[in-house]
Every structure is written in structure tokens, then in C-alpha cells.
Amino acid sequence: MKTSSPPVQIARHLQDMPPYTPIEPFEVLSARLGRAPQEIVKLDANENPYGPSSRAWQALAEMDFPHIYPDPESRALRSALAAFSGVPEQNLLAGSGADELIDLVLRVVLEPQERVLVCPPTFSMYAFDTRLNAGQVVDVHRKADFSLDLDAIHAMVSEQRPKILFLTSPNNPDGSLLPPETLEELLRLPLLVVLDEAYIEFSGLGRLGNGATRLREVPGRDNLIVLRTFSKWAGLAGLRVGYGAFPGWLMPTLWKAKQPYNVNVAASTAAIASLQDLEFLAANVERLRSERTRLMAALKEVPFLNPYPSQANFILCRVMGVDAAALKNDLAVRYGILVRYFNAPRLQDHIRISVGRPEDTDRLLEALSTVGRLS
């Protein structure tokens, strides 16, 4: 077959950009391991093992108009979110997961080659979307305990003048909360602060984390954005629905730039139903917080693991005396247990374990009691 040169060139900033590496679909992993899905313990993507509420299931089954395009302004969902969060509807925007909103903010704020400050190890989508939008990533690495290096951040802001700073609380992958005084100091910097609270509901500070969220502060500040998601606490990861609170000056441009039907009917329906079933979902969150305590205590007894304190639904562990990548592979192949391994310089000797059900913890601990001897 004759080959020819392409009719156009790929955008220069994308030609050498590395792809994002997502977790593979459950059915693909099941086939690869030769195990039925029900035989697999999936602790690699921070999903909620209890799934959606019964009201969400019922609402999905009874949807009236799945054949009609969704409301481009997600008005019913934003009204429910306003009642839930205490943030005015005019400051709220829903998205296809918080991931879409990360990309949208960068798309409307960033000019080519402008800089974005991130603090790795952290959620890698911040850097990925910055590069996708022709921006430059400026890294200020966290300290050994995963706390922020404030002196280095101040120096980098002065030298490089980044336009946006992304923060996560609790941080992914270590689960640490951002101290309130630290955020206040960073909000005094001359940039836009995007605070990602994907796991805030597991922090235990108030009902569903509402004692720790900074959502309600957004309308009174010009330089703060707060993002949240239904993926973790509400068990809707597969439906992709998130939301954010944004300062008023930014909202008109966000409305203009977003995709018109970005939140599908099923996602919106399930999210609204979830907000009507908070007692059920809060109970599931408490189950996971209780299991996190149990899992943490047990992991501390594993001689080759050093777990870090976490306020999220996962626990990051340093692996000592055993190859971390091999450990991850052994757990999957021999035991059907999936955990996350990060092939990044700071995390090559670490694995991250999502908090599951008690029976998931039992299988993991049983495997860890033998896998170290087999490696």
C-alpha cells in the first residue's frame, strides 16, 4: 500500500507530548488475568466499592428522556448542588468529571507557553492538561513528608510568574490535607489557585467533609476555584460527573467555552438522586473511613511496607526490600488483587492501595502475608 505524507502537521506542542496513562477497563484486566470480575479485588483506582445509592439506580431505571439532548446548563443539577453546597447557582458549573473542568479552566485562561505551577507527586492530569493546552509546567516538588515547599513555591512564583497553581486536598497519591493557613498564604500570591477536593468527603471534618471544603469561600474571592466530584463518595466514577465553584468574573467565559452538552442525562440524573440520598452515601463514606483505619493498622505490621497517614480513600505505601513493581504484579497475577504502582522518580518504590470492603482487606492482607516470601 502506498504511503504518503499527512495533509497537515500535528500541532507542534503535541508532537512529543507523552500520553496520559489511565487505569485499564475492568473487563480488560479481567480477561488479561484470566479471572472472572467477581474474583478480582480492585484497589487500584480509588473507586467506591459500594457503588451508587439505590435512589440513583432507581432514577437511572426510570429516566424519561434519554433520547433527548441534556440541558446545556445542567440547571436541575446546579440547583441541587447549590442547596447541597451553599454556593449560589451562578458560581457553579458541572462537568464530565472534574477532569473536564481542569481542562476547561486551562483552555480559557492559558495563553501558549504561559506557565502553570504544580507540586508533584500529585494528580498527573494537571501537568497533562497544561501541556495539552500549549502551556509550560513548572514543578515545585513536595518535601519528603509530602508537605508543600512554601519557600520554593514563593521563589518559583517570583522567578517564573506562573498563571495558575493547582493544589489537591487531600492530595493524591499520599492523602494529606492542605493546612488552612497554607492555603491562605498561597491565596496571597499573584495567580489563580485551583483547589481540587476530589477526596474531601473522606477527611472526616464534618458531614461528607463539609467542614474542610473551601467551596463557600469562592464567591467572595477572585483567585480561588474549588473542584469536587461524584466519582468517589457517591460511587459514580463510571458516569463521569463533577462540579466546581468559580469566581464570578470567570463564569461568562466558561459558559462560552464549554462543550454544549457536556454532562449527559444519565450522569445528571444519578447525581441529583445521590444528593437526595445523603444519609445512605454518608454511611458508606463512614464505612470506608473505618476500614481505612483498620487497613492502616494492618499495613503497619507488614515488614516491607511503610504506609503514610491518609485522609482519603486510599493509602500510599513505601515498599522496602521488595521491588514495588514486582509486588504490584505478583498481587495481580497470583492473587487477583489490583493496586496502583507509579513509575515516577519519586514513587518508584511505592504502591497505592484503595480502601475497599472488609472482605477486600482480608484478601489483601492474606496475600501480603505470603507475597513477600515468594518475591
TISEZA-186818 format. One record per residue (C-alpha): residue in three letters; x, y, z. Coordinates in steps of 0.2 Angstrom, whole numbers, plus 2048, in hexadecimal, padded with zeros to 3 digits. Example, Ala and Ser with C-alpha at 12.3 -4.5 7.8 and 13.67 -1.06 7.14 Angstrom:
<recs>
ALA83E7EA827/SER8447FB824/
</recs>
This chain:
<recs>
MET800800800/LYS8078117FB/THR80B81D809/SER80A82F808/SER80E83E814/PRO7FF84481E/PRO7F5853817/VAL7F985D826/GLN80585D835/ILE801859847/ALA801868852/ARG81486A857/HIS81086A86A/LEU808859868/GLN81485085D/ASP82084A86C/MET81384B87A/PRO81283B884/PRO801834885/TYR7F7833896/THR7F782189C/PRO7E681D8A3/ILE7E080D8AD/GLU7DB8008A0/PRO7C87FA8A0/PHE7C37ED8AC/GLU7BE7E189E/VAL7CF7E3896/LEU7D87DF8A6/SER7CD7D18AA/ALA7D07C9899/ARG7E37CC89B/LEU7E47C38AC/GLY7D97B58A7/ARG7CD7B88B5/ALA7BA7BC8B6/PRO7B77CE8BC/GLN7AF7C88CC/GLU7C07C08D0/ILE7CA7D08CF/VAL7CD7DC8DD/LYS7CF7ED8D5/LEU7D87F98E0/ASP7E28028D2/ALA7D78118CE/ASN7CF8188DE/GLU7BE8138D9/ASN7AF8118E5/PRO7AC7FE8E7/TYR79B8018ED/GLY7958098DD/PRO7878158DB/SER7788188E6/SER76880E8E3/ARG76081E8DF/ALA76C8218D1/TRP7698108CA/GLN7568138CB/ALA7588248C3/LEU76381D8B5/ALA75680F8B2/GLU74881B8B1/MET7508298A6/ASP74283189B/PHE74C83988D/PRO75D830889/HIS75A833877/ILE75A846879/TYR76985087A/PRO76D85688C/ASP76B867893/PRO77B87188E/GLU77B87A89E/SER77786B8A9/ARG76A8768B2/ALA7628698BD/LEU7738628C2/ARG77A8738C6/SER76A8778D0/ALA76D8678DB/LEU77F86B8DC/ALA77C87D8E3/ALA7708768F0/PHE77D8698F5/SER78D8748F5/GLY7868858FA/VAL78E88D8EA/PRO7838978DF/GLU77E88F8CE/GLN78689D8C5/ASN7978988CB/LEU7958858C8/LEU79987B8B8/ALA7978698B5/GLY7A385E8AA/SER7A684D8A4/GLY7B08498B3/ALA7BB8568BB/ASP7C88528AE/GLU7BE85B8A1/LEU7BE86B8AC/ILE7D186A8AE/ASP7D386A89B/LEU7C6878899/VAL7CE8848A6/LEU7DF88289D/ARG7D688488C/VAL7CF895890/VAL7DD89C89B/LEU7ED896893/GLU7F689E885/PRO80389387B/GLN813891885/GLU80C899895/ARG81088F8A5/VAL8078858B1/LEU80D8808C2/VAL80B86E8C9/CYS8128658D8/PRO8168538D4/PRO8138468D9/THR80184B8D6/PHE7F38478C9/SER7FC8468B8/MET7ED84D8AF/TYR7F285F8B4/ALA80385D8AA/PHE7FB85389C/ASP7ED860899/THR7FA86E89A/ARG80486788C/LEU7F4863882/ASN7F0875883/ALA80187B87D/GLY80788088E/GLN81787D898/VAL8178738A8/VAL82187A8B6/ASP82586D8C4/VAL8288718D6/HIS82A85F8DE/ARG82385B8EF/LYS82D8588FE/ALA831846904/ASP82184690E/PHE81784C8FF/SER81485D907/LEU81686D8FB/ASP8278768FA/LEU8208878FD/ASP8318908FB/ALA8348888EA/ILE82288C8E4/HIS82589E8E9/ALA83589E8E0/MET82E8968D0/VAL81F8A28D0/SER82C8B18D0/GLU8378AA8C3/GLN82C8A18B7/ARG81B8AA8BA/PRO80F89C8B7/LYS7FD8A08B4/ILE7F58918BD/LEU7F98878CC/PHE7F18768CE/LEU7EF86E8DF/THR7E685E8E5/SER7DF85C8F7/PRO7E084E8FC/ASN7EE84C8F0/ASN7F083D8E4/PRO7FA8328E6/ASP7FE8348F8/GLY7ED83A900/SER7F384990A/LEU7E885890D/LEU7ED869909/PRO7EF873919/PRO7E3882919/GLU7F188F91D/THR7FB88890E/LEU7ED88B902/GLU7EA89D909/GLU7FD8A0906/LEU7FC89A8F4/LEU7EC8A48F0/ARG7F68B38F3/LEU8018AF8E4/PRO7FE8B88D3/LEU7F68A98CA/LEU7E689F8C9/VAL7E58908D6/VAL7DB8818D0/LEU7D88768E0/ASP7D28648DB/GLU7C885C8E9/ALA7C484B8E0/TYR7C78428F1/ILE7C184F8FE/GLU7B2845903/PHE7BE83890B/SER7C7845916/GLY7BA843924/LEU7B9855927/GLY7A6857928/ARG79984E91F/LEU7A084890E/GLY7AF853911/ASN7A5863911/GLY7B086A91F/ALA7BF869915/THR7B986F904/ARG7BD8818FE/LEU7AE8818F2/ARG7A488F8FA/GLU7B389B8FA/VAL7B489B8E7/PRO7A78A98E4/GLY7B08B58EF/ARG7C18B28E8/ASP7C78B68D6/ASN7D68AA8D5/LEU7CF8998DC/ILE7C688B8D3/VAL7C187B8DC/LEU7BD86B8D3/ARG7B385C8DA/THR7AD84B8D2/PHE7A083E8D4/SER7AC8308CF/LYS7B282C8E0/TRP7A682F8EE/ALA79682C8E4/GLY79D81D8DA/LEU79A8258C9/ALA7AB8248C1/GLY7A581B8B2/LEU7988298AE/ARG7A48378AF/VAL79D8458B8/GLY7A58538C2/TYR7A38658C6/GLY7AC8758CB/ALA7AA8868D3/PHE7B18948C9/PRO7B38A78CC/GLY7A68B18C3/TRP7B28BA8B7/LEU7B78A98AF/MET7A58A18AD/PRO7A08AA89D/THR7AF8A4894/LEU7AD89289B/TRP79C892895/LYS7A1898884/ALA7B088B882/LYS7A887B889/GLN7A186D87E/PRO78E87087D/TYR78885F883/ASN79785B88E/VAL78D85289D/ASN783844896/VAL77184089B/ALA7768308A5/ALA7848398AE/SER7798488B3/THR76A83C8B8/ALA7758328C3/ALA77E8418CB/ILE76D8498D0/ALA7678398D7/SER7778378E1/LEU7748488E9/GLN7638428EF/ASP76B8338F7/LEU77983A902/GLU776830911/PHE779820907/LEU7888278FF/ALA78F82E90F/ALA78E81D917/ASN798816909/VAL7A582390B/GLU7A681F91E/ARG7A880D91A/LEU7B781190F/ARG7BE81C91C/SER7BD80E929/GLU7C480291D/ARG7D280E919/THR7D780E92C/ARG7D77FB92C/LEU7E17FA91C/MET7EE807922/ALA7F17FD932/ALA7F37ED929/LEU7FF7F491C/LYS80A7FB92A/GLU80D7E992F/VAL8137E391E/PRO8267E491F/PHE8297EA90D/LEU81C7F890D/ASN81C809915/PRO80B811913/TYR808824913/PRO7FA82C91D/SER7EB82F912/GLN7DB839912/ALA7D5832902/ASN7CE8218FC/PHE7DF81A8F9/ILE7F0817901/LEU80181A8F9/CYS80F80E8FF/ARG82180E8FD/VAL8287FD8F8/MET8387F8901/GLY8437E98FC/VAL8367E38EF/ASP8357EA8DD/ALA8257F48DD/ALA8217F18CB/ALA8247DE8CD/LEU8197DF8DD/LYS80B7E78D3/ASN80C7DA8C6/ASP80D7CB8D2/LEU7FD7D18DB/ALA7F47D28CA/VAL7FA7C28C2/ARG7FA7B78D1/TYR7EC7BE8DB/GLY7E17C88D0/ILE7E47D78DA/LEU7E77E88D1/VAL7F07F68D9/ARG7F88058D1/TYR80B8078CD/PHE8128188C8/ASN8218178BC/ALA8278288C1/PRO83882D8C8/ARG8318318D9/LEU8258238DA/GLN82E8148D2/ASP82F80C8E3/HIS81D80F8E8/ILE80C8078E5/ARG7FA80F8E8/ILE7EC8048EF/SER7DA80A8EE/VAL7D08068FD/GLY7C37F98FA/ARG7B67EE903/PRO7BC7E4912/GLU7BC7D4908/ASP7C87DD8FB/THR7D47E2909/ASP7D37D090F/ARG7D97C98FE/LEU7E67D78FD/LEU7EE7D390E/GLU7EE7C090B/ALA7F77C38FA/LEU8037CF902/SER8077C2910/THR80F7B7902/VAL8137C28F3/GLY8237C98FC/ARG82A7B78FF/LEU8267B28ED/SER82F7C28E5/
</recs>
